[in-house]
């Protein structure tokens, strides 16, 4: 599902106290890069809003993208004071599986991923009923990577009642032609 209007046209300043990190972000940033991010935000300000989901029931915002910018605001006294504890945020309205996919898409090109958390995400998406093809398309993985993460996870229920491998599209077309 694509959006009608990009969320970036509706940036909000949200109190850091109303924002919480998600529990599935596998992106890892080393301490030197975190120091550089803090310096960048100090020197240039926030140049990109964080992406959040608004949880109406809890009346808070859950991060989809921007965890490290969020951490800088929480931990840098000078930035917190300058920004009055407010974080620039755009809101997306997606179900959890799609938020997880959004997080991965945002992260893949600019960081490294913790393999254990990636396994967890693939397992969660599988349990949520997302097909391997959906995972491949929405997280930017190839067939072998999805299979490898399922194997690494060691969770037998990931393979319960499923084919062991993801058929190649060419093989599916070949069988359909017979």
TORPA-4810 file (N, C-alpha, C, O; in nm, 3 decimals):
<nodes>
NODE_1_0.085_-0.118_0.000_0.000_0.000_0.000_0.089_0.124_0.000_0.172_0.141_0.089_X
NODE_2_0.071_0.206_-0.096_0.149_0.330_-0.100_0.069_0.441_-0.032_-0.050_0.427_-0.004_X
NODE_3_0.137_0.551_-0.006_0.072_0.664_0.062_0.022_0.765_-0.041_0.074_0.773_-0.152_X
NODE_4_-0.080_0.841_-0.002_-0.133_0.946_-0.089_-0.046_1.071_-0.082_-0.025_1.139_-0.182_X
NODE_5_0.003_1.101_0.038_0.085_1.220_0.059_0.199_1.181_0.154_0.175_1.116_0.255_X
NODE_6_0.319_1.220_0.123_0.435_1.185_0.205_0.422_1.244_0.346_0.387_1.361_0.360_X
NODE_7_0.450_1.164_0.449_0.440_1.212_0.587_0.531_1.331_0.617_0.502_1.407_0.709_X
NODE_8_0.640_1.348_0.542_0.737_1.453_0.570_0.675_1.593_0.559_0.733_1.690_0.608_X
NODE_9_0.559_1.605_0.495_0.493_1.735_0.484_0.415_1.770_0.611_0.351_1.876_0.618_X
NODE_10_0.420_1.682_0.710_0.347_1.706_0.834_0.435_1.673_0.955_0.402_1.586_1.035_X
NODE_11_0.547_1.743_0.968_0.639_1.721_1.079_0.581_1.783_1.205_0.530_1.895_1.203_X
NODE_12_0.589_1.707_1.317_0.540_1.753_1.447_0.655_1.755_1.546_0.747_1.673_1.537_X
NODE_13_0.651_1.847_1.639_0.748_1.851_1.749_0.684_1.779_1.867_0.587_1.828_1.925_X
NODE_14_0.738_1.662_1.904_0.679_1.578_2.007_0.775_1.568_2.125_0.895_1.550_2.108_X
NODE_15_0.719_1.580_2.245_0.800_1.567_2.367_0.862_1.428_2.373_0.794_1.328_2.350_X
NODE_16_0.989_1.422_2.404_1.062_1.295_2.411_0.996_1.198_2.511_1.008_1.076_2.496_X
NODE_17_0.928_1.253_2.611_0.861_1.169_2.711_0.743_1.091_2.653_0.700_0.992_2.711_X
NODE_18_0.691_1.136_2.539_0.577_1.068_2.476_0.622_0.970_2.367_0.539_0.912_2.297_X
NODE_19_0.754_0.952_2.354_0.807_0.865_2.249_0.877_0.747_2.314_0.948_0.761_2.413_X
NODE_20_0.856_0.631_2.256_0.926_0.511_2.304_0.987_0.436_2.186_0.934_0.438_2.075_X
NODE_21_1.097_0.371_2.213_1.164_0.291_2.111_1.082_0.165_2.084_1.014_0.115_2.173_X
NODE_22_1.090_0.114_1.961_1.029_-0.015_1.934_1.122_-0.123_1.988_1.237_-0.094_2.024_X
NODE_23_1.076_-0.246_1.995_1.159_-0.353_2.049_1.211_-0.447_1.940_1.249_-0.560_1.969_X
NODE_24_1.212_-0.400_1.816_1.254_-0.487_1.707_1.359_-0.426_1.616_1.390_-0.485_1.513_X
NODE_25_1.415_-0.310_1.649_1.512_-0.246_1.559_1.648_-0.315_1.567_1.713_-0.313_1.671_X
NODE_26_1.691_-0.378_1.456_1.819_-0.449_1.459_1.938_-0.362_1.419_2.050_-0.413_1.410_X
NODE_27_1.917_-0.234_1.396_2.026_-0.148_1.350_2.122_-0.119_1.465_2.080_-0.091_1.577_X
NODE_28_2.249_-0.126_1.436_2.353_-0.105_1.536_2.445_0.007_1.489_2.490_0.007_1.374_X
NODE_29_2.472_0.102_1.577_2.565_0.211_1.545_2.676_0.210_1.650_2.648_0.212_1.770_X
NODE_30_2.799_0.208_1.606_2.915_0.204_1.695_2.931_0.339_1.768_2.885_0.442_1.718_X
NODE_31_2.995_0.338_1.885_3.014_0.462_1.962_3.076_0.578_1.885_3.030_0.691_1.902_X
NODE_32_3.178_0.556_1.800_3.232_0.672_1.727_3.127_0.738_1.636_3.122_0.860_1.625_X
NODE_33_3.043_0.656_1.572_2.940_0.711_1.485_2.831_0.779_1.568_2.771_0.877_1.523_X
NODE_34_2.804_0.728_1.688_2.706_0.796_1.775_2.759_0.933_1.816_2.682_1.029_1.821_X
NODE_35_2.887_0.943_1.845_2.945_1.073_1.880_2.937_1.168_1.760_2.910_1.287_1.775_X
NODE_36_2.960_1.113_1.641_2.950_1.194_1.520_2.805_1.239_1.497_2.781_1.352_1.455_X
NODE_37_2.711_1.152_1.523_2.570_1.189_1.509_2.533_1.300_1.607_2.461_1.393_1.571_X
NODE_38_2.583_1.291_1.730_2.556_1.396_1.829_2.615_1.529_1.780_2.550_1.633_1.789_X
NODE_39_2.737_1.525_1.730_2.801_1.646_1.678_2.722_1.700_1.558_2.700_1.821_1.548_X
NODE_40_2.680_1.613_1.469_2.604_1.654_1.352_2.475_1.723_1.394_2.440_1.828_1.340_X
NODE_41_2.404_1.666_1.490_2.279_1.727_1.536_2.309_1.859_1.608_2.231_1.954_1.597_X
NODE_42_2.421_1.866_1.681_2.458_1.990_1.747_2.491_2.100_1.645_2.445_2.213_1.657_X
NODE_43_2.570_2.064_1.545_2.615_2.162_1.446_2.508_2.197_1.343_2.494_2.314_1.306_X
NODE_44_2.432_2.099_1.298_2.337_2.119_1.189_2.191_2.119_1.233_2.103_2.157_1.156_X
NODE_45_2.165_2.077_1.356_2.027_2.060_1.401_1.971_1.928_1.347_2.041_1.855_1.277_X
NODE_46_1.846_1.899_1.380_1.780_1.782_1.324_1.744_1.815_1.180_1.667_1.907_1.155_X
NODE_47_1.800_1.742_1.087_1.774_1.768_0.946_1.676_1.667_0.887_1.633_1.681_0.772_X
NODE_48_1.641_1.568_0.964_1.549_1.465_0.920_1.462_1.425_1.038_1.514_1.394_1.146_X
NODE_49_1.330_1.424_1.021_1.245_1.384_1.133_1.253_1.234_1.158_1.288_1.157_1.069_X
NODE_50_1.220_1.194_1.278_1.206_1.052_1.309_1.069_1.007_1.258_0.979_1.089_1.238_X
NODE_51_1.054_0.879_1.237_0.928_0.823_1.190_0.867_0.745_1.306_0.934_0.662_1.368_X
NODE_52_0.741_0.773_1.335_0.672_0.709_1.446_0.534_0.660_1.405_0.478_0.702_1.304_X
NODE_53_0.483_0.571_1.486_0.345_0.527_1.481_0.278_0.583_1.605_0.334_0.573_1.714_X
NODE_54_0.161_0.642_1.592_0.092_0.694_1.710_0.000_0.587_1.765_-0.090_0.539_1.696_X
NODE_55_0.022_0.549_1.890_-0.060_0.450_1.960_-0.167_0.527_2.037_-0.142_0.579_2.146_X
NODE_56_-0.285_0.533_1.979_-0.394_0.611_2.038_-0.433_0.559_2.176_-0.460_0.638_2.267_X
NODE_57_-0.435_0.428_2.192_-0.473_0.367_2.320_-0.378_0.409_2.432_-0.423_0.441_2.542_X
NODE_58_-0.249_0.408_2.405_-0.148_0.444_2.505_-0.114_0.594_2.504_-0.045_0.643_2.593_X
NODE_59_-0.163_0.665_2.403_-0.134_0.808_2.383_0.017_0.833_2.383_0.068_0.920_2.454_X
NODE_60_0.087_0.753_2.302_0.231_0.775_2.285_0.271_0.739_2.143_0.192_0.686_2.065_X
NODE_61_0.395_0.770_2.111_0.449_0.749_1.978_0.556_0.639_1.986_0.642_0.641_2.075_X
NODE_62_0.549_0.544_1.894_0.645_0.435_1.890_0.734_0.455_1.768_0.686_0.470_1.656_X
NODE_63_0.865_0.456_1.792_0.960_0.479_1.684_0.956_0.368_1.580_0.951_0.250_1.613_X
NODE_64_0.959_0.407_1.455_0.975_0.316_1.343_1.115_0.336_1.285_1.183_0.240_1.250_X
NODE_65_1.157_0.462_1.276_1.290_0.497_1.226_1.338_0.620_1.301_1.260_0.712_1.327_X
NODE_66_1.466_0.622_1.336_1.523_0.739_1.403_1.565_0.711_1.545_1.584_0.804_1.624_X
NODE_67_1.581_0.584_1.579_1.617_0.547_1.716_1.742_0.620_1.765_1.746_0.668_1.878_X
NODE_68_1.844_0.629_1.682_1.970_0.688_1.727_1.959_0.839_1.742_2.023_0.897_1.830_X
NODE_69_1.878_0.904_1.658_1.851_1.047_1.678_1.774_1.068_1.807_1.800_1.163_1.882_X
NODE_70_1.680_0.980_1.833_1.603_0.981_1.958_1.696_0.965_2.078_1.684_1.037_2.178_X
NODE_71_1.790_0.870_2.068_1.887_0.847_2.176_1.974_0.970_2.201_2.004_1.004_2.316_X
NODE_72_2.015_1.036_2.094_2.097_1.157_2.109_2.018_1.263_2.186_2.072_1.326_2.277_X
NODE_73_1.892_1.282_2.151_1.812_1.382_2.222_1.797_1.345_2.369_1.801_1.433_2.456_X
NODE_74_1.780_1.216_2.397_1.765_1.171_2.537_1.894_1.185_2.618_1.889_1.211_2.738_X
NODE_75_2.009_1.167_2.553_2.134_1.157_2.629_2.223_1.280_2.621_2.313_1.295_2.703_X
NODE_76_2.202_1.367_2.525_2.285_1.487_2.511_2.214_1.604_2.579_2.113_1.654_2.531_X
NODE_77_2.269_1.645_2.691_2.207_1.753_2.767_2.197_1.881_2.684_2.095_1.950_2.688_X
NODE_78_2.303_1.913_2.610_2.302_2.038_2.533_2.198_2.036_2.422_2.133_2.137_2.397_X
NODE_79_2.181_1.922_2.357_2.081_1.913_2.251_1.941_1.910_2.311_1.849_1.974_2.260_X
NODE_80_1.924_1.836_2.419_1.794_1.830_2.486_1.749_1.972_2.525_1.635_2.010_2.502_X
NODE_81_1.841_2.048_2.583_1.807_2.184_2.625_1.776_2.273_2.506_1.677_2.346_2.507_X
NODE_82_1.859_2.268_2.403_1.836_2.352_2.286_1.702_2.320_2.220_1.631_2.410_2.173_X
NODE_83_1.668_2.193_2.215_1.545_2.148_2.148_1.424_2.148_2.242_1.314_2.111_2.201_X
NODE_84_1.444_2.189_2.367_1.336_2.188_2.468_1.272_2.050_2.483_1.152_2.038_2.509_X
NODE_85_1.353_1.945_2.466_1.304_1.808_2.482_1.208_1.764_2.374_1.135_1.667_2.393_X
NODE_86_1.207_1.834_2.260_1.115_1.801_2.151_1.190_1.736_2.035_1.300_1.778_1.998_X
NODE_87_1.130_1.633_1.980_1.188_1.560_1.868_1.100_1.580_1.745_0.978_1.564_1.753_X
NODE_88_1.160_1.614_1.629_1.079_1.625_1.508_1.036_1.486_1.461_1.119_1.395_1.447_X
NODE_89_0.906_1.470_1.439_0.848_1.339_1.409_0.748_1.351_1.295_0.676_1.449_1.283_X
NODE_90_0.747_1.248_1.211_0.637_1.228_1.117_0.570_1.098_1.157_0.634_1.007_1.210_X
NODE_91_0.441_1.090_1.130_0.363_0.975_1.175_0.318_0.893_1.055_0.270_0.946_0.955_X
NODE_92_0.335_0.762_1.068_0.279_0.669_0.969_0.177_0.583_1.042_0.192_0.555_1.161_X
NODE_93_0.076_0.542_0.972_-0.030_0.460_1.032_-0.029_0.323_0.966_-0.094_0.301_0.864_X
NODE_94_0.047_0.232_1.026_0.061_0.098_0.970_0.052_-0.005_1.082_0.084_0.024_1.197_X
NODE_95_0.008_-0.123_1.047_0.007_-0.234_1.141_0.151_-0.275_1.173_0.243_-0.240_1.099_X
NODE_96_0.169_-0.349_1.282_0.301_-0.385_1.331_0.390_-0.450_1.224_0.506_-0.411_1.210_X
NODE_97_0.338_-0.545_1.150_0.421_-0.613_1.049_0.474_-0.513_0.947_0.590_-0.520_0.908_X
NODE_98_0.391_-0.421_0.905_0.435_-0.321_0.808_0.528_-0.219_0.870_0.616_-0.166_0.802_X
NODE_99_0.512_-0.191_1.000_0.608_-0.101_1.068_0.745_-0.168_1.078_0.847_-0.103_1.060_X
NODE_100_0.745_-0.297_1.106_0.872_-0.370_1.111_0.941_-0.364_0.975_1.062_-0.339_0.967_X
NODE_101_0.865_-0.386_0.870_0.922_-0.380_0.736_0.973_-0.239_0.707_1.080_-0.224_0.646_X
NODE_102_0.900_-0.138_0.748_0.944_0.001_0.728_1.076_0.026_0.799_1.166_0.090_0.743_X
NODE_103_1.089_-0.022_0.923_1.212_-0.005_0.998_1.330_-0.065_0.922_1.435_-0.001_0.909_X
NODE_104_1.313_-0.185_0.873_1.421_-0.251_0.801_1.455_-0.176_0.673_1.572_-0.156_0.641_X
NODE_105_1.353_-0.134_0.600_1.380_-0.059_0.476_1.457_0.069_0.505_1.549_0.104_0.432_X
NODE_106_1.419_0.139_0.612_1.488_0.262_0.649_1.635_0.234_0.685_1.724_0.314_0.655_X
NODE_107_1.660_0.122_0.748_1.792_0.093_0.805_1.890_0.025_0.711_2.011_0.048_0.723_X
NODE_108_1.844_-0.057_0.621_1.933_-0.148_0.549_2.051_-0.080_0.481_2.161_-0.136_0.481_X
NODE_109_2.032_0.034_0.424_2.140_0.097_0.347_2.237_0.177_0.433_2.342_0.218_0.385_X
NODE_110_2.203_0.201_0.559_2.289_0.292_0.635_2.343_0.235_0.765_2.395_0.311_0.847_X
NODE_111_2.333_0.108_0.786_2.386_0.053_0.910_2.406_-0.096_0.898_2.384_-0.155_0.793_X
NODE_112_2.448_-0.155_1.008_2.459_-0.300_1.014_2.348_-0.352_1.102_2.298_-0.282_1.189_X
NODE_113_2.311_-0.474_1.077_2.202_-0.533_1.153_2.252_-0.643_1.244_2.340_-0.722_1.208_X
NODE_114_2.194_-0.647_1.361_2.220_-0.753_1.456_2.148_-0.877_1.405_2.026_-0.876_1.390_X
NODE_115_2.222_-0.983_1.379_2.166_-1.103_1.316_2.058_-1.167_1.404_1.958_-1.217_1.353_X
NODE_116_2.076_-1.164_1.536_1.977_-1.224_1.626_1.844_-1.149_1.616_1.737_-1.211_1.612_X
NODE_117_1.850_-1.017_1.612_1.727_-0.939_1.600_1.663_-0.956_1.462_1.541_-0.958_1.451_X
NODE_118_1.745_-0.969_1.359_1.689_-0.994_1.226_1.616_-1.129_1.224_1.510_-1.140_1.163_X
NODE_119_1.672_-1.229_1.288_1.605_-1.359_1.298_1.471_-1.344_1.369_1.371_-1.400_1.327_X
NODE_120_1.472_-1.267_1.476_1.349_-1.243_1.553_1.243_-1.176_1.466_1.126_-1.213_1.470_X
NODE_121_1.284_-1.077_1.388_1.190_-1.005_1.302_1.131_-1.099_1.197_1.010_-1.098_1.175_X
NODE_122_1.215_-1.179_1.134_1.164_-1.273_1.034_1.068_-1.371_1.100_0.964_-1.405_1.042_X
NODE_123_1.101_-1.418_1.219_1.012_-1.509_1.292_0.878_-1.441_1.324_0.772_-1.501_1.307_X
NODE_124_0.883_-1.317_1.371_0.760_-1.244_1.404_0.674_-1.221_1.280_0.552_-1.237_1.285_X
NODE_125_0.736_-1.185_1.171_0.661_-1.164_1.048_0.599_-1.294_0.999_0.487_-1.295_0.950_X
NODE_126_0.673_-1.404_1.012_0.622_-1.534_0.974_0.501_-1.571_1.061_0.399_-1.617_1.009_X
NODE_127_0.514_-1.551_1.191_0.402_-1.580_1.283_0.281_-1.492_1.255_0.167_-1.533_1.278_X
NODE_128_0.306_-1.371_1.206_0.197_-1.280_1.173_0.129_-1.317_1.042_0.033_-1.252_1.000_X
NODE_129_0.179_-1.422_0.977_0.117_-1.470_0.854_0.173_-1.410_0.727_0.117_-1.429_0.619_X
NODE_130_0.283_-1.336_0.738_0.344_-1.278_0.619_0.419_-1.389_0.544_0.494_-1.466_0.604_X
NODE_131_0.397_-1.396_0.416_0.462_-1.500_0.335_0.610_-1.467_0.319_0.654_-1.354_0.341_X
NODE_132_0.686_-1.569_0.279_0.827_-1.546_0.252_0.843_-1.444_0.140_0.934_-1.361_0.143_X
NODE_133_0.754_-1.450_0.042_0.761_-1.354_-0.068_0.737_-1.212_-0.017_0.803_-1.118_-0.062_X
NODE_134_0.641_-1.196_0.077_0.614_-1.064_0.136_0.738_-1.014_0.209_0.777_-0.898_0.194_X
NODE_135_0.799_-1.102_0.287_0.920_-1.065_0.362_1.030_-1.024_0.265_1.096_-0.922_0.284_X
NODE_136_1.049_-1.104_0.160_1.154_-1.074_0.062_1.129_-0.937_-0.001_1.221_-0.856_-0.012_X
NODE_137_1.007_-0.911_-0.042_0.974_-0.785_-0.110_0.984_-0.666_-0.015_1.044_-0.564_-0.050_X
NODE_138_0.928_-0.678_0.102_0.914_-0.563_0.191_1.036_-0.534_0.277_1.049_-0.424_0.330_X
NODE_139_1.125_-0.630_0.290_1.246_-0.608_0.370_1.370_-0.608_0.283_1.480_-0.581_0.330_X
NODE_140_1.353_-0.639_0.157_1.466_-0.635_0.065_1.561_-0.751_0.082_1.683_-0.735_0.069_X
NODE_141_1.507_-0.867_0.111_1.590_-0.987_0.127_1.573_-1.076_0.005_1.472_-1.070_-0.064_X
NODE_142_1.673_-1.158_-0.019_1.656_-1.258_-0.123_1.612_-1.388_-0.057_1.611_-1.400_0.065_X
NODE_143_1.577_-1.486_-0.141_1.525_-1.614_-0.093_1.622_-1.682_0.004_1.581_-1.733_0.108_X
NODE_144_1.750_-1.682_-0.030_1.849_-1.749_0.054_1.863_-1.682_0.190_1.882_-1.749_0.291_X
NODE_145_1.855_-1.549_0.193_1.869_-1.477_0.319_1.752_-1.508_0.413_1.773_-1.528_0.533_X
NODE_146_1.629_-1.511_0.360_1.514_-1.546_0.443_1.531_-1.687_0.498_1.511_-1.710_0.617_X
NODE_147_1.567_-1.779_0.412_1.586_-1.918_0.455_1.696_-1.927_0.560_1.680_-1.996_0.661_X
NODE_148_1.808_-1.859_0.537_1.920_-1.862_0.631_1.879_-1.807_0.769_1.913_-1.865_0.871_X
NODE_149_1.804_-1.696_0.770_1.761_-1.640_0.899_1.664_-1.734_0.970_1.666_-1.744_1.093_X
NODE_150_1.580_-1.801_0.894_1.490_-1.900_0.956_1.570_-2.017_1.014_1.540_-2.065_1.124_X
NODE_151_1.671_-2.060_0.941_1.754_-2.171_0.991_1.831_-2.129_1.115_1.838_-2.205_1.212_X
NODE_152_1.889_-2.011_1.113_1.968_-1.963_1.227_1.882_-1.950_1.352_1.927_-1.978_1.462_X
NODE_153_1.759_-1.908_1.333_1.672_-1.884_1.449_1.652_-2.010_1.531_1.632_-2.003_1.652_X
NODE_154_1.655_-2.124_1.466_1.640_-2.249_1.540_1.499_-2.273_1.590_1.477_-2.362_1.672_X
NODE_155_1.404_-2.198_1.541_1.265_-2.215_1.587_1.193_-2.311_1.492_1.168_-2.278_1.377_X
NODE_156_1.161_-2.426_1.542_1.099_-2.528_1.459_0.965_-2.482_1.403_0.927_-2.521_1.293_X
NODE_157_0.892_-2.399_1.477_0.760_-2.359_1.431_0.766_-2.272_1.306_0.664_-2.255_1.239_X
NODE_158_0.882_-2.217_1.273_0.893_-2.140_1.150_0.874_-2.228_1.027_0.832_-2.180_0.921_X
NODE_159_0.906_-2.357_1.040_0.894_-2.447_0.927_0.773_-2.539_0.938_0.751_-2.622_0.850_X
NODE_160_0.696_-2.527_1.042_0.579_-2.612_1.060_0.481_-2.590_0.945_0.445_-2.477_0.913_X
NODE_161_0.439_-2.701_0.883_0.342_-2.698_0.774_0.383_-2.609_0.657_0.297_-2.552_0.590_X
NODE_162_0.511_-2.595_0.632_0.559_-2.510_0.522_0.661_-2.588_0.441_0.726_-2.680_0.491_X
NODE_163_0.674_-2.549_0.315_0.781_-2.604_0.234_0.913_-2.555_0.290_0.921_-2.444_0.343_X
NODE_164_1.017_-2.635_0.279_1.147_-2.598_0.333_1.211_-2.484_0.257_1.279_-2.400_0.316_X
NODE_165_1.190_-2.480_0.126_1.254_-2.374_0.046_1.147_-2.291_-0.024_1.033_-2.334_-0.041_X
NODE_166_1.187_-2.173_-0.064_1.098_-2.084_-0.138_1.120_-2.113_-0.286_1.232_-2.103_-0.336_X
NODE_167_1.013_-2.150_-0.356_1.032_-2.185_-0.497_1.077_-2.064_-0.578_1.035_-1.951_-0.554_X
NODE_168_1.163_-2.093_-0.675_1.207_-1.990_-0.768_1.089_-1.955_-0.858_1.013_-2.044_-0.897_X
NODE_169_1.072_-1.829_-0.891_0.961_-1.789_-0.976_0.962_-1.866_-1.108_0.857_-1.903_-1.159_X
NODE_170_1.082_-1.890_-1.162_1.093_-1.963_-1.288_1.042_-2.106_-1.273_0.979_-2.159_-1.364_X
NODE_171_1.069_-2.168_-1.155_1.020_-2.303_-1.132_0.868_-2.304_-1.125_0.804_-2.396_-1.177_X
NODE_172_0.809_-2.203_-1.060_0.662_-2.194_-1.050_0.602_-2.180_-1.189_0.503_-2.246_-1.221_X
NODE_173_0.662_-2.095_-1.272_0.610_-2.076_-1.408_0.623_-2.205_-1.488_0.535_-2.238_-1.568_X
NODE_174_0.734_-2.279_-1.467_0.755_-2.404_-1.538_0.646_-2.505_-1.501_0.590_-2.570_-1.589_X
NODE_175_0.617_-2.519_-1.371_0.515_-2.613_-1.325_0.377_-2.571_-1.377_0.297_-2.656_-1.416_X
NODE_176_0.350_-2.442_-1.378_0.220_-2.393_-1.427_0.201_-2.421_-1.575_0.088_-2.439_-1.620_X
NODE_177_0.310_-2.424_-1.651_0.302_-2.450_-1.794_0.275_-2.595_-1.827_0.231_-2.625_-1.938_X
NODE_178_0.300_-2.686_-1.734_0.284_-2.830_-1.760_0.139_-2.870_-1.767_0.109_-2.987_-1.789_X
</nodes>
